Every structure is written in C-alpha cells, then in structure tokens.
Amino acid sequence: ARSSYADDTVQLSEDGTYVLSLGPNRLELWRSDLVRTLEYGYVDAPVNPRSQPRTGCALRSAASSGTRVAVLEQCPGEAGNRLTLLNPAPKDPTKPEEYASLVLADLPPGGAGKILAASGDRVTIYIPGDGAGRRPYLGVYDATGTEVARYPLSEELPADAVAVRVPGAYLLWTGVAVVALRAGDLTPLWSSLDAIGPGTAMAGVVIVPVPGAIAVIDPLSGNQLRRVPVARDEKLDGPILTSVSGSTILEQRGEELVALA
C-alpha cells in the first residue's frame, strides 16, 4: 500500500508492539498494523525543514520497547557516541520527540559499543574496555539517560553479540555463554556456558544451542535440566539463532534454516 525511503541495508527488530528498521543514516518505527510512527535521521525530502534534532549523524545501533526507542549514534564533532531516547509514537512521525540525549564519555568514536536491549524505560549498552585498565561492562541507563547500574564482563563481546527477548527476560549471547537479563530492570539473573547462540523459550523452559545438542534450561535458576542431542555442522562464524513454531524448533545456521521435530 505504501513504500518509504530506506538505506541500502537495514536491520529489523521487534518488541511486540513496534518493528524497528535501522540503517546507517535513517531509522523508522512501524506499529503492528504497519503504520509508521517515527522517522529519525536522514530525510530525503522533508516537508518541514529542521524537523530532525540533528543532522549528519551515523546511527550505530538501536532498540525499542513499548515506551522508548534507544538510539546510539555518532554525530559530527562530538567526542563520543550519543545515546538518544525517543518517544516511539510522537504526534507527528516526522518530528521526533526526545526524552533525553547525551554523549557517553566511555564510548569514543569508532568503538564497538552497541545497544543490546531496551525494556520499559531501561536500556542496556555494551561498553568495550579502553585498553588502559577499564574492563568491558554492560551499562544500564534509565529514562533520563542516567547510568543506574554497571555489570563488568570478563571478556569483550563479539561484534555479533545479540540479545533475544523471551517471557520475563532477555537472553544475551556473549560468544561463549548465554546471560539472562531480567526484563524489568535488565539485571543479570544467571549465565550458561558453552552456548553457540542465544536460544529462546519453549514450553516453559529455555532452550539453547550447545555443541552437539540443545540444552534445556530452567528459566528461573539457569540450571541445565537435560540435553537433547542434535547433529549439526557447527563450523559457523556467528551464532545459531533459534525460534519455535508450535512443536517445531527452528535453527538458523548461517544461511541455512533447519526445522527440528
């Protein structure tokens, strides 16, 4: 019924209410009925000039919740990446409404930091180490952009680290493990080692791909309940992504999609 301007490549994510389309220069948010509620960044033919709060910024990463859109961007002349928190449904979708916007001192230009999850008015950002003694960490920020918690990491996260939402939590894949973050405040709850993907939820448990199997994990304690053997070629560069359709488990292994009965 309609089309819209977009960058040559985009990343899609969804929070249950909105679908977020993120490119390097432009972000759009679409409601579940496919009505666009927000455009942010580059506008090809703006009806109202100067409707965007900033121009020329490179969008690094973003995540949405039902009440907030969090954007990490690098703007010209600024000494660090900027965290911007937006209203997902402003009165005019062409005029973004900011709740907060500030430059993060621990995220210099060109760094590997990224937004991992947004839940309610909280957002979790991966902050890499600085090579001078500061270890990498997960920073949790509130609705005003204030850091409210910091969780140190033992290792740097890979570029393809990803967080997947399940009932009551987010499952963060760190490259070697899955860390469950409580949905309410994004506090780490438990971790499970030897993961080769973030996993998902199924029938009241968490299922996580591990070498040669699928691990079945208690979502409250993180204890491994059992392993279901799976034969797969696991020489992949990135994570195995998991989804569920009825009683079928779907695994995306690189460019291959496999359905497991």
RORO-738050 format. One record per residue: chain; x, y, z of N, C-alpha, C in turn. Coordinates in steps of 0.1 Angstrom, whole numbers, plus 5000, padded with zeros to 4 digits. Layout:
REC chain n.east n.north n.up ca.east ca.north ca.up c.east c.north c.up
REC     A      X       Y    Z       X        Y     Z      X       Y    Z
...
# end
This chain:
REC chain n.east n.north n.up ca.east ca.north ca.up c.east c.north c.up
REC     A   5008    4988 5000    5000     5000  5000   5009    5013 5000
REC     A   5021    5012 5005    5029     5023  5006   5044    5019 5006
REC     A   5053    5028 5003    5067     5025  5004   5073    5037 5011
REC     A   5086    5035 5015    5093     5046  5022   5107    5045 5019
REC     A   5114    5057 5021    5128     5058  5019   5135    5049 5029
REC     A   5146    5042 5025    5154     5034  5034   5168    5034 5029
REC     A   5178    5031 5038    5191     5029  5035   5192    5016 5026
REC     A   5204    5014 5020    5206     5002  5011   5205    4989 5020
REC     A   5209    4990 5032    5208     4978  5041   5202    4983 5054
REC     A   5193    4974 5059    5187     4977  5072   5187    4965 5081
REC     A   5186    4967 5094    5184     4956  5103   5170    4958 5110
REC     A   5163    4947 5110    5149     4947  5116   5149    4941 5130
REC     A   5141    4946 5139    5139     4940  5152   5125    4944 5156
REC     A   5120    4937 5166    5106     4940  5170   5105    4938 5185
REC     A   5095    4945 5191    5094     4944  5206   5080    4939 5210
REC     A   5072    4934 5200    5059     4930  5203   5048    4941 5200
REC     A   5052    4953 5199    5043     4964  5195   5048    4971 5183
REC     A   5061    4973 5182    5067     4980  5170   5078    4972 5163
REC     A   5079    4974 5150    5090     4969  5142   5100    4981 5140
REC     A   5112    4979 5143    5122     4989  5141   5131    4986 5129
REC     A   5132    4995 5120    5141     4994  5108   5152    5003 5109
REC     A   5164    4998 5110    5176     5006  5113   5186    5005 5102
REC     A   5190    5017 5096    5201     5017  5087   5212    5026 5092
REC     A   5223    5028 5085    5233     5037  5090   5230    5051 5090
REC     A   5220    5056 5083    5216     5070  5083   5202    5073 5087
REC     A   5194    5063 5088    5179     5065  5090   5173    5054 5098
REC     A   5164    5058 5107    5156     5048  5115   5142    5050 5113
REC     A   5134    5039 5112    5119     5040  5111   5113    5031 5121
REC     A   5102    5034 5127    5094     5026  5136   5080    5024 5130
REC     A   5076    5011 5129    5063     5007  5124   5055    5000 5134
REC     A   5043    5004 5136    5034     4998  5145   5029    4984 5140
REC     A   5023    4976 5148    5019     4963  5144   5009    4963 5132
REC     A   5002    4974 5130    4993     4975  5119   5000    4981 5107
REC     A   5014    4982 5107    5022     4987  5097   5020    5002 5094
REC     A   5015    5010 5104    5015     5024  5103   5029    5029 5108
REC     A   5035    5038 5100    5048     5043  5105   5046    5054 5116
REC     A   5052    5052 5128    5050     5061  5139   5062    5070 5141
REC     A   5074    5067 5135    5085     5076  5137   5095    5074 5126
REC     A   5101    5085 5122    5113     5085  5113   5123    5094 5119
REC     A   5136    5089 5119    5146     5096  5126   5159    5095 5118
REC     A   5166    5106 5117    5179     5107  5109   5177    5113 5096
REC     A   5183    5108 5086    5182     5114  5073   5168    5114 5067
REC     A   5163    5125 5061    5150     5126  5055   5153    5131 5041
REC     A   5148    5123 5031    5152     5126  5017   5145    5139 5011
REC     A   5133    5141 5015    5126     5153  5011   5117    5158 5022
REC     A   5122    5164 5032    5115     5168  5043   5104    5179 5040
REC     A   5092    5177 5044    5081     5186  5042   5084    5199 5051
REC     A   5088    5196 5063    5091     5207  5073   5106    5207 5075
REC     A   5113    5217 5070    5127     5218  5073   5131    5218 5088
REC     A   5142    5213 5091    5147     5213  5105   5138    5205 5115
REC     A   5131    5195 5110    5122     5187  5119   5130    5177 5127
REC     A   5142    5174 5123    5151     5165  5130   5160    5172 5140
REC     A   5162    5166 5152    5170     5174  5161   5185    5175 5158
REC     A   5190    5166 5149    5204     5166  5145   5205    5161 5131
REC     A   5216    5165 5124    5218     5160  5110   5232    5155 5109
REC     A   5234    5146 5099    5247     5141  5096   5252    5131 5106
REC     A   5244    5125 5114    5249     5115  5124   5248    5101 5118
REC     A   5258    5093 5122    5258     5079  5118   5251    5071 5129
REC     A   5241    5063 5125    5233     5055  5135   5241    5042 5137
REC     A   5245    5039 5149    5253     5027  5152   5244    5015 5156
REC     A   5235    5017 5165    5226     5006  5169   5214    5012 5175
REC     A   5203    5004 5177    5191     5009  5183   5182    4997 5188
REC     A   5173    5000 5197    5164     4990  5202   5151    4997 5206
REC     A   5140    4991 5206    5127     4997  5210   5121    4988 5221
REC     A   5113    4995 5229    5103     4989  5238   5090    4995 5235
REC     A   5080    4992 5243    5067     4998  5241   5066    5013 5244
REC     A   5076    5018 5252    5075     5032  5256   5088    5040 5252
REC     A   5098    5034 5247    5110     5041  5244   5117    5035 5231
REC     A   5124    5044 5224    5133     5040  5214   5147    5045 5218
REC     A   5157    5036 5219    5170     5040  5222   5179    5039 5210
REC     A   5186    5050 5207    5195     5051  5196   5209    5054 5200
REC     A   5219    5047 5195    5233     5051  5197   5238    5056 5184
REC     A   5243    5068 5184    5247     5075  5172   5260    5083 5173
REC     A   5267    5085 5162    5279     5093  5162   5277    5105 5154
REC     A   5277    5117 5161    5274     5129  5154   5287    5137 5151
REC     A   5288    5145 5141    5300     5152  5137   5304    5161 5149
REC     A   5318    5161 5151    5324     5170  5161   5322    5166 5175
REC     A   5316    5154 5178    5314     5150  5192   5324    5140 5196
REC     A   5328    5140 5209    5339     5132  5213   5335    5118 5217
REC     A   5323    5115 5216    5318     5101  5220   5305    5098 5213
REC     A   5301    5086 5214    5288     5082  5209   5277    5088 5217
REC     A   5266    5091 5211    5255     5098  5217   5243    5088 5219
REC     A   5238    5088 5232    5226     5080  5235   5214    5089 5234
REC     A   5205    5085 5226    5192     5093  5224   5180    5084 5227
REC     A   5172    5089 5236    5159     5082  5239   5147    5089 5234
REC     A   5139    5082 5226    5129     5089  5218   5115    5083 5222
REC     A   5105    5091 5220    5091     5087  5220   5088    5078 5208
REC     A   5083    5065 5210    5081     5057  5198   5069    5062 5190
REC     A   5060    5070 5195    5048     5074  5188   5045    5089 5190
REC     A   5054    5098 5185    5051     5112  5187   5038    5116 5179
REC     A   5034    5128 5181    5022     5133  5175   5024    5133 5160
REC     A   5035    5138 5155    5039     5138  5141   5051    5129 5139
REC     A   5049    5118 5131    5060     5108  5130   5073    5114 5123
REC     A   5071    5126 5117    5083     5132  5111   5090    5142 5120
REC     A   5085    5144 5132    5091     5152  5142   5094    5145 5155
REC     A   5106    5139 5156    5109     5131  5168   5108    5139 5181
REC     A   5104    5132 5191    5103     5138  5205   5113    5131 5214
REC     A   5123    5139 5219    5134     5133  5227   5130    5133 5242
REC     A   5133    5122 5248    5132     5122  5263   5145    5126 5269
REC     A   5156    5122 5262    5170     5125  5267   5179    5123 5255
REC     A   5191    5130 5256    5201     5128  5246   5214    5133 5252
REC     A   5224    5124 5253    5237     5128  5259   5248    5120 5253
REC     A   5260    5125 5253    5272     5119  5248   5278    5110 5259
REC     A   5281    5098 5256    5287     5088  5266   5302    5089 5265
REC     A   5308    5093 5276    5323     5095  5276   5331    5082 5274
REC     A   5325    5071 5278    5332     5058  5277   5331    5052 5263
REC     A   5324    5058 5254    5322     5053  5241   5328    5063 5230
REC     A   5341    5062 5228    5347     5071  5218   5343    5068 5204
REC     A   5344    5077 5194    5341     5074  5181   5348    5062 5175
REC     A   5341    5054 5167    5347     5042  5161   5348    5030 5170
REC     A   5342    5031 5182    5343     5019  5192   5333    5009 5188
REC     A   5333    4998 5196    5325     4986  5193   5312    4986 5202
REC     A   5309    4996 5209    5298     4996  5218   5285    4995 5210
REC     A   5274    4989 5216    5262     4988  5209   5251    4986 5220
REC     A   5239    4990 5216    5227     4988  5224   5223    4974 5222
REC     A   5220    4967 5234    5217     4953  5233   5202    4950 5236
REC     A   5196    4958 5245    5182     4956  5249   5176    4968 5254
REC     A   5163    4970 5251    5155     4981  5257   5143    4974 5263
REC     A   5140    4978 5276    5128     4972  5283   5122    4983 5291
REC     A   5109    4987 5288    5103     4998  5296   5111    5011 5294
REC     A   5116    5017 5305    5124     5029  5304   5139    5026 5306
REC     A   5143    5013 5305    5157     5010  5307   5163    5005 5294
REC     A   5176    5007 5293    5183     5003  5281   5197    4998 5285
REC     A   5201    4987 5280    5214     4981  5283   5224    4983 5271
REC     A   5236    4989 5273    5245     4991  5263   5258    4984 5266
REC     A   5264    4978 5256    5277     4972  5258   5288    4982 5256
REC     A   5297    4984 5267    5308     4993  5267   5321    4986 5266
REC     A   5328    4986 5256    5341     4979  5255   5351    4984 5265
REC     A   5362    4976 5268    5373     4981  5276   5381    4992 5268
REC     A   5389    4999 5275    5396     5010  5269   5411    5007 5267
REC     A   5415    4995 5270    5429     4991  5268   5438    4997 5278
REC     A   5433    5005 5288    5441     5011  5298   5437    5008 5312
REC     A   5431    4997 5314    5427     4992  5327   5412    4991 5329
REC     A   5404    4998 5321    5389     4997  5323   5384    4985 5316
REC     A   5378    4976 5323    5373     4964  5317   5360    4966 5310
REC     A   5356    4958 5300    5343     4960  5294   5332    4957 5304
REC     A   5320    4964 5301    5309     4962  5310   5296    4964 5303
REC     A   5285    4960 5309    5272     4963  5305   5267    4975 5313
REC     A   5263    4986 5307    5258     4998  5314   5243    4998 5312
REC     A   5236    5000 5323    5221     5001  5323   5217    5016 5325
REC     A   5209    5021 5316    5206     5036  5317   5190    5037 5318
REC     A   5186    5048 5325    5172     5050  5328   5166    5059 5318
REC     A   5154    5064 5320    5147     5072  5311   5153    5086 5308
REC     A   5162    5090 5317    5169     5103  5316   5183    5101 5310
REC     A   5186    5089 5307    5200     5087  5302   5210    5085 5313
REC     A   5206    5084 5325    5215     5083  5336   5219    5068 5338
REC     A   5231    5066 5340    5236     5052  5343   5231    5048 5357
REC     A   5224    5037 5358    5218     5033  5371   5225    5020 5375
REC     A   5232    5013 5367    5239     5000  5371   5250    4997 5361
REC     A   5260    4990 5365    5271     4986  5357   5275    4972 5361
REC     A   5276    4963 5350    5279     4949  5353   5292    4946 5345
REC     A   5303    4943 5352    5316     4940  5345   5315    4927 5337
REC     A   5322    4927 5326    5323     4915  5318   5338    4910 5318
REC     A   5339    4896 5318    5353     4891  5318   5360    4892 5305
REC     A   5352    4893 5294    5358     4893  5281   5350    4903 5272
REC     A   5357    4908 5262    5350     4917  5252   5339    4909 5245
REC     A   5328    4915 5241    5318     4908  5233   5321    4908 5219
REC     A   5317    4898 5211    5320     4898  5197   5310    4908 5190
REC     A   5313    4911 5178    5305     4921  5170   5291    4916 5168
REC     A   5289    4902 5168    5276     4897  5165   5269    4893 5178
REC     A   5273    4898 5189    5266     4895  5202   5251    4900 5200
REC     A   5242    4892 5205    5228     4895  5203   5220    4891 5215
REC     A   5209    4899 5218    5200     4896  5229   5186    4893 5223
REC     A   5180    4883 5228    5167     4878  5223   5157    4879 5235
REC     A   5145    4885 5232    5135     4886  5243   5127    4873 5244
REC     A   5126    4868 5257    5117     4857  5260   5108    4862 5272
REC     A   5098    4855 5275    5089     4859  5286   5097    4862 5299
REC     A   5097    4874 5304    5103     4878  5316   5118    4881 5316
REC     A   5124    4879 5304    5139     4881  5304   5144    4884 5289
REC     A   5156    4888 5288    5164     4888  5276   5175    4878 5277
REC     A   5178    4871 5266    5189     4861  5266   5200    4867 5257
REC     A   5211    4871 5264    5222     4877  5257   5233    4867 5254
REC     A   5236    4865 5242    5247     4857  5237   5260    4865 5237
REC     A   5270    4860 5245    5283     4867  5246   5294    4862 5238
REC     A   5291    4852 5230    5301     4845  5222   5305    4831 5227
REC     A   5304    4830 5241    5307     4817  5247   5296    4813 5257
REC     A   5287    4822 5260    5277     4819  5271   5264    4827 5268
REC     A   5254    4823 5275    5241     4830  5275   5239    4836 5289
REC     A   5236    4849 5289    5233     4856  5302   5219    4860 5301
REC     A   5211    4856 5311    5197     4860  5312   5196    4874 5319
REC     A   5190    4884 5313    5188     4897  5319   5173    4898 5322
REC     A   5170    4901 5335    5156     4903  5339   5149    4914 5331
REC     A   5137    4912 5326    5131     4921  5317   5128    4935 5324
REC     A   5124    4934 5337    5120     4946  5344   5131    4957 5345
REC     A   5143    4952 5349    5154     4962  5352   5167    4958 5345
REC     A   5167    4948 5337    5178     4943  5329   5190    4939 5338
REC     A   5187    4934 5350    5197     4928  5359   5200    4914 5355
REC     A   5213    4911 5354    5217     4897  5351   5211    4887 5362
REC     A   5205    4876 5357    5200     4866  5366   5208    4854 5367
REC     A   5213    4848 5356    5221     4837  5356   5228    4836 5342
REC     A   5238    4827 5341    5246     4825  5329   5247    4810 5327
REC     A   5248    4806 5314    5250     4793  5310   5261    4792 5299
REC     A   5272    4784 5302    5284     4784  5293   5281    4774 5281
REC     A   5291    4775 5272    5292     4766  5260   5280    4768 5251
REC     A   5274    4780 5251    5263     4783  5242   5269    4787 5228
REC     A   5262    4783 5218    5266     4787  5204   5255    4796 5198
REC     A   5247    4801 5206    5236     4810  5202   5228    4814 5214
REC     A   5219    4825 5213    5212     4830  5225   5200    4821 5229
REC     A   5195    4812 5220    5184     4804  5224   5171    4811 5224
REC     A   5160    4805 5229    5147     4810  5230   5139    4803 5241
REC     A   5126    4806 5242    5117     4800  5252   5108    4790 5245
REC     A   5105    4779 5252    5096     4769  5246   5090    4761 5258
REC     A   5077    4760 5258    5070     4751  5268   5075    4754 5282
REC     A   5077    4766 5286    5080     4770  5300   5095    4768 5303
REC     A   5103    4765 5294    5118     4764  5296   5125    4772 5286
REC     A   5138    4773 5288    5147     4780  5278   5155    4769 5271
REC     A   5155    4770 5258    5163     4761  5250   5175    4768 5243
REC     A   5187    4763 5245    5199     4770  5240   5207    4760 5232
REC     A   5212    4764 5220    5220     4755  5212   5234    4755 5218
REC     A   5239    4742 5220    5253     4740  5225   5259    4730 5216
REC     A   5272    4728 5216    5279     4718  5207   5272    4704 5208
REC     A   5267    4699 5197    5261     4686  5196   5248    4684 5202
REC     A   5241    4695 5207    5229     4693  5214   5221    4706 5215
REC     A   5209    4705 5221    5202     4716  5226   5200    4715 5241
REC     A   5205    4725 5248    5204     4724  5263   5190    4730 5267
REC     A   5184    4723 5276    5171     4727  5282   5174    4732 5296
REC     A   5170    4745 5298    5174     4752  5310   5162    4758 5318
REC     A   5163    4757 5331    5153     4763  5340   5154    4778 5338
REC     A   5143    4785 5334    5144     4799  5332   5146    4807 5345
REC     A   5143    4802 5357    5144     4809  5369   5158    4807 5375
REC     A   5164    4795 5375    5176     4793  5382   5188    4792 5372
REC     A   5185    4789 5359    5196     4788  5350   5202    4774 5350
REC     A   5197    4765 5358    5202     4751  5359   5198    4744 5346
REC     A   5208    4736 5341    5205     4728  5329   5198    4715 5333
REC     A   5186    4713 5327    5177     4702  5331   5181    4689 5323
REC     A   5184    4691 5310    5188     4680  5302   5194    4685 5289
REC     A   5199    4676 5281    5204     4679  5267   5197    4670 5257
REC     A   5193    4676 5246    5187     4668  5235   5198    4668 5224
REC     A   5203    4656 5221    5214     4655  5210   5209    4660 5197
REC     A   5217    4668 5190    5214     4673  5177   5227    4672 5168
REC     A   5225    4666 5156    5236     4665  5147   5237    4677 5138
REC     A   5247    4685 5139    5248     4697  5130   5263    4700 5128
REC     A   5266    4707 5116    5279     4712  5113   5280    4725 5120
REC     A   5288    4726 5130    5289     4738  5138   5300    4747 5135
REC     A   5306    4746 5124    5317     4755  5120   5311    4767 5113
REC     A   5306    4776 5122    5299     4788  5118   5307    4800 5124
REC     A   5306    4811 5117    5313     4823  5121   5304    4831 5132
REC     A   5291    4829 5131    5282     4836  5140   5274    4827 5148
REC     A   5264    4833 5156    5256     4825  5164   5245    4817 5157
REC     A   5241    4806 5162    5229     4799  5157   5217    4806 5164
REC     A   5208    4810 5156    5196     4817  5161   5184    4807 5161
REC     A   5176    4807 5172    5166     4797  5174   5152    4804 5175
REC     A   5142    4797 5170    5129     4801  5171   5120    4789 5173
REC     A   5107    4791 5176    5098     4779  5178   5085    4782 5171
REC     A   5080    4772 5164    5067     4772  5157   5059    4760 5161
REC     A   5050    4762 5171    5043     4750  5176   5053    4741 5183
REC     A   5053    4728 5179    5063     4719  5185   5075    4717 5177
REC     A   5078    4726 5167    5090     4725  5159   5100    4736 5163
REC     A   5112    4732 5164    5123     4741  5167   5130    4745 5154
REC     A   5132    4758 5152    5138     4763  5140   5152    4768 5144
REC     A   5162    4764 5137    5176     4769  5139   5181    4775 5126
REC     A   5185    4788 5127    5192     4794  5116   5207    4793 5117
REC     A   5213    4785 5109    5227     4782  5109   5234    4789 5098
REC     A   5238    4802 5100    5243     4809  5089   5233    4812 5079
REC     A   5234    4807 5066    5224     4809  5056   5215    4797 5054
REC     A   5216    4788 5064    5207     4776  5063   5197    4776 5074
REC     A   5184    4773 5071    5174     4772  5081   5170    4757 5083
REC     A   5170    4752 5095    5168     4738  5098   5156    4737 5108
REC     A   5146    4728 5104    5135     4726  5113   5137    4712 5120
REC     A   5136    4712 5133    5138     4700  5142   5124    4696 5148
REC     A   5120    4684 5145    5107     4679  5151   5108    4677 5166
# end
